[in-house]
Amino acid sequence: MKNQSPDRYVLFAVVALGIGLALFQYIYNRSFWEDEAALSLNILQRSPLQLLQPLDHIQVAPPLFLLGVKGIVSLLGAGAYTLRLLPLAGFMVACSCLYLIARKLFRHTTTIIFVISAFALGAPMLYYASEVKQYITDVMTLCLLVWLYLRQYRQPLHKFGVLALAGATAIFFSHISPVILATLGVLLLADTLESKKHFRELILVFACWAASFGIYYFTQVHGHPSRAAMLNYWTLKGTFMPLNPFSPAFWHFLADRGYMMFMKLINFGRFSALIFLLWLTGVVLLAYGRRYRMLLLLTLPVLLHLGLSALRLFPFQLRLILYLAPLLILMAAYGFELAYPVLMRTYRLHRFRWIHALIPLPFLIMLLRVGYPIDERQVHAGIRQLQQRWQQGDQLYLYHGARKTFHLYQAIDPNLGHITPIFAHNQGDDHEGYIRQMQQLRGRVWVLYAHFYRQEA
């Protein structure tokens, strides 16, 4: 027992640290931002059946995600913590599934420590683990479906049944599930062709997924009233890949999105460059070792998402590709599993029993340098100041970018119900228009700004 490797304790500590950081970020109760507030208002103000209809404020979200948050709010009451409870649970499930995947794929505990450190100590993951949006549950959906594909089953038929049911359900829980299911479908087809068995079961799985997607498409997507507005928004953001591979814009897009994946999605500062090199090493290792199915599993979703972006069907933007992070980390882990033992032998570091405890340290340092806990907007703090110092006769001038956020805080905090704000009309880049509005105000006036628009800054 005394000679037992300490690696398992390091792994346990990393998992506990990741969950602890996510819980602290959740308890910290950062400010809602405008888009998050808009979706939350839909959840609070609509019945479960109404949540299946097109949402207000140009919002879209998977129906099962909406119903899940609605159910929690109905049981536990409306508040910031209850609204964010499902995303927090999604982070923990994703972390657990990724651990199971890593244990299945890698021989060394040190590699599993690397995977969990890169995932659970990443600023984007911790941020979205406490946001009322579906992005972290997209990550959970990917990890869960990949684990269900990789795990061992007592009977091969059980695998097809589980994947059929899980895939059909995932379509209503995550917008990116078709990308994952398409990837798994290719792998299942390859497995079936190799074994020359279970063709009928595979057809039934595909039929189940297709039927579920058809129902989802015609009830949730087809003829959606916000489609034109969303398409225009994402086009202006430059999130659709140009179709012409001979144009400079095409290659600029790929370079920009590559930078986004490794420098912003895998957000560890300069350390992200090392992750990129490990990722490239992993690609070469899998290709050289002819492990083509694992190579497809870890790269095909990226290619499919780029294809959907080129067809203007799904934007390639940071929060919408959050689900790709575990795949990038797992690919980098193959490179890590090759490079780390070489480093240990070269510098004879294996003599130090607890040396592997240093693996999470760079990730933790980079997280603290990014800033933790994460709070990009201070609306909540401003509203607390307003509550503490409000006097009879005071007025609140509310910038239009803060309108939904303030309405949400009114909905979850009865103490704000007596305040009737004066709404700032959207003046675009007409700065004088805002000044004219404010010159008409008299007495003590509070001004609440949030979510500045670029042309108005």
C-alpha positions as CSV (number, residue, x, y, z in Angstrom):
1,M,0.0,0.0,0.0
2,K,2.9,2.3,0.7
3,N,4.3,1.8,-2.8
4,Q,1.1,2.7,-4.5
5,S,1.4,5.4,-7.1
6,P,0.1,8.8,-6.0
7,D,-1.3,9.5,-9.5
8,R,-4.8,8.4,-8.5
9,Y,-4.8,10.9,-5.7
10,V,-3.6,13.6,-8.1
11,L,-6.4,12.7,-10.5
12,F,-9.0,12.8,-7.6
13,A,-7.7,16.2,-6.6
14,V,-7.9,17.6,-10.1
15,V,-11.5,16.4,-10.5
16,A,-12.4,17.8,-7.0
17,L,-10.7,21.1,-7.9
18,G,-12.6,21.4,-11.2
19,I,-15.9,20.7,-9.6
20,G,-15.0,23.1,-6.7
21,L,-14.1,25.9,-9.1
22,A,-17.4,25.4,-11.0
23,L,-19.4,25.5,-7.7
24,F,-17.6,28.6,-6.6
25,Q,-18.3,30.3,-10.0
26,Y,-21.9,29.3,-9.6
27,I,-22.2,30.6,-6.0
28,Y,-20.4,33.8,-7.0
29,N,-23.5,34.6,-8.9
30,R,-22.1,36.7,-11.7
31,S,-24.2,39.2,-13.5
32,F,-26.7,38.0,-16.2
33,W,-25.8,39.3,-19.6
34,E,-28.4,40.5,-22.1
35,D,-28.8,37.3,-24.2
36,E,-28.9,35.1,-21.1
37,A,-31.5,37.4,-19.5
38,A,-33.6,37.3,-22.7
39,L,-33.7,33.5,-22.6
40,S,-34.4,33.5,-18.9
41,L,-37.4,35.8,-19.3
42,N,-38.9,33.4,-21.8
43,I,-38.5,30.5,-19.3
44,L,-40.0,32.5,-16.4
45,Q,-42.9,34.1,-18.3
46,R,-44.0,31.2,-20.5
47,S,-45.8,27.9,-19.7
48,P,-44.1,24.6,-20.6
49,L,-46.3,24.3,-23.8
50,Q,-45.5,27.9,-24.8
51,L,-41.8,27.1,-24.5
52,L,-42.2,24.8,-27.5
53,Q,-43.3,27.7,-29.6
54,P,-40.9,30.4,-31.1
55,L,-39.4,32.4,-28.3
56,D,-39.5,36.2,-27.7
57,H,-36.5,38.4,-28.0
58,I,-35.0,36.5,-31.0
59,Q,-34.0,33.6,-28.8
60,V,-33.6,29.9,-29.8
61,A,-32.8,27.0,-27.5
62,P,-33.5,23.2,-27.5
63,P,-36.9,22.3,-26.2
64,L,-35.7,19.8,-23.6
65,F,-33.2,22.3,-22.3
66,L,-35.9,24.9,-21.8
67,L,-38.3,22.4,-20.2
68,G,-35.5,21.2,-17.9
69,V,-34.8,24.7,-16.6
70,K,-38.5,25.4,-16.4
71,G,-39.0,22.3,-14.3
72,I,-36.3,23.2,-11.9
73,V,-37.6,26.8,-11.5
74,S,-41.2,25.5,-11.0
75,L,-40.0,23.1,-8.2
76,L,-37.4,25.3,-6.4
77,G,-38.6,28.9,-7.3
78,A,-37.4,31.6,-9.6
79,G,-33.9,32.8,-8.9
80,A,-30.4,33.1,-10.4
81,Y,-29.3,29.8,-8.8
82,T,-32.2,27.8,-9.9
83,L,-32.0,29.1,-13.5
84,R,-28.3,28.1,-13.6
85,L,-28.6,24.8,-11.9
86,L,-29.1,22.7,-15.1
87,P,-25.9,24.1,-16.8
88,L,-24.0,23.4,-13.6
89,A,-25.2,19.8,-13.6
90,G,-24.3,19.6,-17.3
91,F,-20.7,20.5,-16.5
92,M,-20.5,17.9,-13.8
93,V,-22.0,15.2,-16.1
94,A,-19.6,16.2,-18.9
95,C,-16.6,16.1,-16.6
96,S,-17.6,12.6,-15.4
97,C,-18.2,11.3,-19.0
98,L,-14.9,12.8,-20.2
99,Y,-13.1,11.0,-17.4
100,L,-14.7,7.7,-18.4
101,I,-13.7,8.3,-22.1
102,A,-10.1,9.2,-21.1
103,R,-9.9,6.0,-19.0
104,K,-11.1,4.0,-21.9
105,L,-8.7,5.5,-24.4
106,F,-5.4,6.0,-22.5
107,R,-3.2,3.6,-20.5
108,H,-1.5,6.1,-18.2
109,T,-3.2,7.9,-15.4
110,T,-1.0,10.9,-16.1
111,T,-2.7,11.3,-19.5
112,I,-6.1,11.3,-17.8
113,I,-4.9,13.9,-15.4
114,F,-3.9,16.1,-18.4
115,V,-7.4,15.6,-20.0
116,I,-9.3,16.5,-16.9
117,S,-7.0,19.4,-16.1
118,A,-7.4,20.9,-19.6
119,F,-11.1,20.5,-19.5
120,A,-12.2,21.3,-15.9
121,L,-9.7,24.1,-15.3
122,G,-10.6,25.9,-18.6
123,A,-12.1,29.4,-18.2
124,P,-14.7,28.9,-21.0
125,M,-16.0,25.7,-19.4
126,L,-16.2,27.2,-15.9
127,Y,-17.9,30.3,-17.4
128,Y,-20.6,28.5,-19.3
129,A,-21.2,26.1,-16.4
130,S,-23.1,28.9,-14.8
131,E,-24.9,30.5,-17.7
132,V,-28.6,30.0,-18.6
133,K,-27.7,28.9,-22.2
134,Q,-27.4,25.5,-23.8
135,Y,-23.7,25.6,-24.6
136,I,-22.3,23.6,-21.7
137,T,-25.1,21.0,-22.1
138,D,-24.0,20.7,-25.8
139,V,-20.6,19.7,-24.3
140,M,-22.4,17.2,-22.0
141,T,-24.3,15.8,-24.9
142,L,-21.1,15.2,-26.9
143,C,-19.3,13.5,-24.0
144,L,-22.3,11.3,-23.1
145,L,-22.9,10.2,-26.7
146,V,-19.2,9.5,-27.3
147,W,-19.1,7.5,-24.1
148,L,-22.1,5.5,-25.0
149,Y,-20.5,4.6,-28.3
150,L,-17.1,3.7,-26.8
151,R,-18.2,1.7,-23.7
152,Q,-18.4,-2.1,-23.6
153,Y,-21.8,-3.8,-23.8
154,R,-22.7,-7.3,-22.7
155,Q,-24.7,-7.8,-25.8
156,P,-23.9,-6.0,-29.1
157,L,-27.6,-5.4,-29.6
158,H,-27.8,-3.3,-26.4
159,K,-25.4,-0.8,-28.0
160,F,-27.7,-0.2,-30.9
161,G,-30.7,0.2,-28.6
162,V,-29.0,2.6,-26.3
163,L,-27.6,4.7,-29.1
164,A,-30.9,4.8,-30.9
165,L,-32.8,6.1,-27.8
166,A,-30.0,8.4,-26.6
167,G,-29.5,9.9,-30.1
168,A,-33.3,10.5,-30.7
169,T,-33.5,12.2,-27.3
170,A,-30.3,14.3,-27.8
171,I,-31.8,15.9,-30.9
172,F,-34.3,17.7,-28.7
173,F,-31.7,18.5,-26.1
174,S,-28.9,19.9,-28.1
175,H,-28.6,21.8,-31.4
176,I,-25.3,20.3,-32.2
177,S,-26.5,16.7,-31.7
178,P,-26.9,16.1,-35.5
179,V,-23.2,16.8,-36.0
180,I,-22.3,14.2,-33.3
181,L,-24.8,11.7,-34.5
182,A,-23.5,12.0,-38.1
183,T,-20.0,11.3,-36.8
184,L,-21.2,8.3,-34.8
185,G,-23.3,7.1,-37.7
186,V,-20.1,7.0,-39.9
187,L,-18.3,5.0,-37.2
188,L,-21.2,2.6,-36.7
189,L,-21.4,2.0,-40.4
190,A,-17.7,1.2,-40.5
191,D,-18.0,-1.1,-37.5
192,T,-21.0,-2.9,-39.2
193,L,-19.3,-3.3,-42.6
194,E,-16.2,-4.7,-40.9
195,S,-18.1,-7.2,-38.8
196,K,-20.7,-7.9,-41.5
197,K,-23.3,-8.2,-38.8
198,H,-26.2,-6.1,-37.4
199,F,-27.1,-4.3,-40.6
200,R,-30.8,-4.4,-39.6
201,E,-30.1,-3.0,-36.2
202,L,-28.0,-0.2,-37.8
203,I,-30.9,0.7,-40.2
204,L,-33.3,0.9,-37.2
205,V,-30.9,3.2,-35.4
206,F,-30.6,5.5,-38.4
207,A,-34.4,5.4,-38.9
208,C,-34.9,6.3,-35.2
209,W,-32.5,9.3,-35.5
210,A,-34.0,10.4,-38.8
211,A,-37.6,10.3,-37.5
212,S,-36.6,12.3,-34.4
213,F,-34.8,14.9,-36.5
214,G,-37.7,15.1,-38.9
215,I,-40.1,15.8,-36.0
216,Y,-37.7,18.3,-34.5
217,Y,-37.1,20.1,-37.8
218,F,-40.8,20.5,-38.8
219,T,-41.9,21.5,-35.2
220,Q,-38.9,23.7,-34.2
221,V,-36.9,24.9,-37.2
222,H,-39.0,25.0,-40.4
223,G,-40.6,28.5,-40.9
224,H,-39.1,29.9,-37.7
225,P,-39.9,33.6,-37.5
226,S,-36.5,34.5,-36.1
227,R,-34.5,32.8,-38.9
228,A,-34.0,35.9,-41.1
229,A,-32.9,38.0,-38.1
230,M,-30.5,35.3,-36.8
231,L,-29.1,34.7,-40.3
232,N,-28.4,38.5,-40.7
233,Y,-26.9,38.7,-37.2
234,W,-24.5,35.8,-37.7
235,T,-23.6,37.0,-41.2
236,L,-22.6,40.4,-39.9
237,K,-20.5,38.6,-37.3
238,G,-18.6,36.8,-40.1
239,T,-19.3,33.3,-38.8
240,F,-20.1,31.6,-42.1
241,M,-17.2,30.1,-44.0
242,P,-16.7,31.4,-47.6
243,L,-17.4,28.7,-50.2
244,N,-14.6,29.6,-52.6
245,P,-11.4,27.8,-51.6
246,F,-9.4,30.0,-54.0
247,S,-10.4,33.2,-52.3
248,P,-8.2,34.8,-49.6
249,A,-11.3,35.1,-47.4
250,F,-11.6,31.3,-47.3
251,W,-8.1,30.8,-45.9
252,H,-8.4,33.8,-43.6
253,F,-11.6,32.3,-42.2
254,L,-9.8,29.0,-41.6
255,A,-6.8,30.6,-39.9
256,D,-9.1,32.8,-37.8
257,R,-11.2,29.8,-36.7
258,G,-8.1,27.8,-36.0
259,Y,-6.9,30.6,-33.7
260,M,-10.3,30.7,-32.1
261,M,-10.3,27.0,-31.3
262,F,-6.9,26.9,-29.7
263,M,-6.4,30.4,-28.3
264,K,-10.0,31.2,-27.1
265,L,-11.8,27.8,-26.8
266,I,-8.7,26.2,-25.3
267,N,-8.1,29.4,-23.4
268,F,-4.7,28.9,-21.6
269,G,-2.8,31.9,-23.0
270,R,0.6,31.1,-24.6
271,F,0.3,27.6,-23.2
272,S,-2.5,27.0,-25.8
273,A,0.3,26.9,-28.5
274,L,1.7,23.9,-26.7
275,I,-1.8,22.3,-26.8
276,F,-1.9,22.9,-30.5
277,L,1.5,21.2,-31.0
278,L,0.3,18.2,-28.9
279,W,-2.9,18.2,-31.0
280,L,-0.9,18.0,-34.3
281,T,1.2,15.3,-32.8
282,G,-1.9,13.4,-31.9
283,V,-3.2,13.7,-35.5
284,V,0.0,12.3,-36.9
285,L,0.1,9.5,-34.4
286,L,-3.4,8.3,-35.1
287,A,-2.8,8.6,-38.9
288,Y,0.6,6.8,-38.7
289,G,-0.9,4.1,-36.5
290,R,-3.9,3.7,-38.9
291,R,-6.3,4.4,-36.1
292,Y,-8.6,6.0,-38.6
293,R,-11.8,5.6,-36.6
294,M,-10.5,7.4,-33.6
295,L,-9.1,10.1,-36.0
296,L,-12.6,10.5,-37.5
297,L,-14.2,10.6,-34.1
298,L,-12.0,13.5,-33.0
299,T,-11.8,15.5,-36.2
300,L,-15.0,14.9,-38.3
301,P,-17.3,17.1,-36.0
302,V,-15.0,20.0,-36.7
303,L,-15.1,19.4,-40.5
304,L,-18.9,18.9,-40.4
305,H,-19.4,22.1,-38.5
306,L,-17.3,24.0,-41.0
307,G,-19.4,22.5,-43.8
308,L,-22.6,23.6,-42.1
309,S,-21.1,27.1,-41.7
310,A,-20.2,27.2,-45.4
311,L,-23.8,26.3,-46.2
312,R,-25.0,29.0,-43.8
313,L,-26.9,26.5,-41.7
314,F,-24.9,26.8,-38.4
315,P,-22.5,29.6,-37.4
316,F,-18.9,28.7,-36.5
317,Q,-18.6,31.0,-33.4
318,L,-16.9,30.5,-30.0
319,R,-19.8,29.6,-27.8
320,L,-21.4,27.5,-30.6
321,I,-18.3,25.4,-30.9
322,L,-17.8,24.9,-27.2
323,Y,-18.7,21.2,-27.6
324,L,-15.6,20.7,-29.7
325,A,-13.3,21.4,-26.7
326,P,-13.3,17.8,-25.4
327,L,-12.4,16.5,-28.8
328,L,-9.5,18.9,-29.2
329,I,-8.2,18.0,-25.7
330,L,-8.5,14.2,-26.3
331,M,-6.5,14.6,-29.6
332,A,-3.9,16.6,-27.7
333,A,-3.8,13.9,-25.1
334,Y,-2.5,11.4,-27.6
335,G,0.4,13.8,-28.2
336,F,0.9,14.2,-24.5
337,E,1.0,10.5,-23.9
338,L,3.9,10.3,-26.3
339,A,5.8,13.4,-25.2
340,Y,5.4,13.2,-21.4
341,P,7.3,9.9,-20.8
342,V,10.1,11.1,-23.0
343,L,10.4,14.3,-20.9
344,M,10.4,12.2,-17.7
345,R,13.1,9.9,-19.0
346,T,15.3,12.6,-20.5
347,Y,15.5,14.7,-17.3
348,R,15.1,11.7,-14.9
349,L,12.1,13.3,-13.3
350,H,10.4,10.0,-12.6
351,R,12.5,9.8,-9.4
352,F,10.1,12.3,-7.8
353,R,7.0,10.4,-6.8
354,W,4.7,13.4,-6.8
355,I,6.1,15.0,-10.0
356,H,2.8,14.3,-11.8
357,A,1.0,16.7,-9.4
358,L,2.6,19.5,-11.4
359,I,0.5,18.6,-14.6
360,P,-2.6,20.7,-13.5
361,L,-0.4,23.6,-12.3
362,P,0.0,25.4,-15.7
363,F,-3.7,25.1,-16.4
364,L,-4.5,26.6,-12.9
365,I,-2.0,29.4,-13.3
366,M,-3.5,30.4,-16.7
367,L,-7.0,30.3,-15.3
368,L,-6.0,32.7,-12.5
369,R,-4.3,35.0,-15.1
370,V,-7.4,35.1,-17.2
371,G,-9.3,36.2,-14.1
372,Y,-11.3,34.0,-11.7
373,P,-14.1,34.1,-10.8
374,I,-15.3,35.3,-14.1
375,D,-17.7,38.3,-14.3
376,E,-17.6,40.3,-17.6
377,R,-20.4,42.6,-16.6
378,Q,-21.1,44.3,-13.2
379,V,-24.9,44.9,-13.7
380,H,-25.7,42.9,-10.5
381,A,-23.4,45.0,-8.4
382,G,-24.9,48.2,-9.8
383,I,-28.4,47.0,-9.0
384,R,-27.4,46.2,-5.4
385,Q,-26.0,49.7,-5.1
386,L,-29.2,51.1,-6.5
387,Q,-31.3,49.1,-4.0
388,Q,-29.2,50.2,-1.0
389,R,-29.2,54.0,-1.9
390,W,-32.6,54.4,-3.6
391,Q,-34.7,57.3,-2.2
392,Q,-38.2,58.3,-2.7
393,G,-38.6,60.3,-5.9
394,D,-35.5,58.9,-7.5
395,Q,-35.6,57.9,-11.2
396,L,-33.8,55.2,-13.2
397,Y,-32.6,55.9,-16.7
398,L,-32.2,52.5,-18.3
399,Y,-29.9,52.1,-21.3
400,H,-31.7,49.9,-23.9
401,G,-28.9,47.3,-23.8
402,A,-29.7,46.7,-20.1
403,R,-33.4,46.5,-20.4
404,K,-33.8,42.7,-20.5
405,T,-31.3,42.2,-17.7
406,F,-33.0,44.7,-15.4
407,H,-36.4,43.1,-16.2
408,L,-35.0,39.7,-15.3
409,Y,-33.7,41.0,-11.9
410,Q,-37.1,42.5,-11.3
411,A,-38.7,39.1,-12.0
412,I,-36.5,37.3,-9.5
413,D,-36.2,40.0,-6.9
414,P,-39.5,41.4,-5.5
415,N,-37.6,44.3,-3.9
416,L,-37.1,45.9,-7.3
417,G,-40.8,45.8,-8.2
418,H,-41.4,49.4,-7.1
419,I,-38.9,50.8,-9.6
420,T,-40.4,51.9,-13.0
421,P,-37.4,52.8,-15.2
422,I,-37.3,55.4,-17.9
423,F,-36.2,53.6,-21.0
424,A,-33.5,55.0,-23.3
425,H,-34.6,54.7,-26.9
426,N,-32.1,53.1,-29.2
427,Q,-30.3,56.1,-30.9
428,G,-27.7,54.0,-32.7
429,D,-24.6,56.1,-33.3
430,D,-26.5,59.3,-32.6
431,H,-24.7,60.2,-29.3
432,E,-26.5,63.6,-29.2
433,G,-29.8,61.7,-29.1
434,Y,-28.9,60.2,-25.7
435,I,-27.8,63.5,-24.4
436,R,-31.1,65.1,-25.4
437,Q,-33.0,62.3,-23.6
438,M,-31.1,62.7,-20.4
439,Q,-31.4,66.5,-20.4
440,Q,-35.1,66.2,-20.0
441,L,-34.7,64.3,-16.7
442,R,-35.1,66.1,-13.4
443,G,-34.1,65.4,-9.8
444,R,-31.9,62.4,-8.7
445,V,-31.4,60.1,-11.6
446,W,-29.7,56.8,-11.6
447,V,-28.2,55.6,-14.9
448,L,-27.8,51.9,-15.6
449,Y,-25.7,50.8,-18.6
450,A,-24.9,47.3,-19.8
451,H,-24.2,45.5,-23.0
452,F,-22.8,48.4,-25.0
453,Y,-23.2,48.2,-28.8
454,R,-20.0,48.9,-30.7
455,Q,-21.3,51.8,-32.7
456,E,-22.4,53.5,-29.5
457,A,-19.3,53.0,-27.5
